[in-house]
Amino acid sequence: MPRLRMVWPEWQREELRTNLWLVPTILVVGALALFVLTLRLDRAAYDGRFRPPSWVVSGSADAARQLLTSIAASVITVVGIVFSITIVTLTLASVGGHGKIPTDGQLISPLAVMNSPH
């Protein structure tokens, strides 16, 4: 198997590495492919052309509802924590010795802001 650096020049690899659209595009295409696959499997199981393994259909509707409730609660918790950390970072960046939030394209990390001398 040829190595990546032998196939593409350095500038093309750097362009792909720093491109902000590559990874989200790959993830969206992957999610759509997974959707099509699971939809076809679901329809085949409904029509009787496919029999899913026993561990797939072992629970009840209440068990599925509880699982989805747990997943939704954990997603909401993670979003709340990320939002709180973002607000703290922006507050520290605007007050804590920096004077202003960078506007010239520089990115600051939360650790750099919290560890900066005041």
GIURKA-V224122 format. One record per helix or strand of 3 or more residues. SS is the DSSP state (2 for helix, 1 for strand). FROM is the first residue (numbers start at 0). LEN is the number of residues. If there is no record, write none. Layout:
BEGIN
{{SS,FROM,LEN} {SS,FROM,LEN}}
END
This chain:
BEGIN
{{2,3,4} {2,9,9} {2,21,26} {2,60,35} {2,109,5}}
END
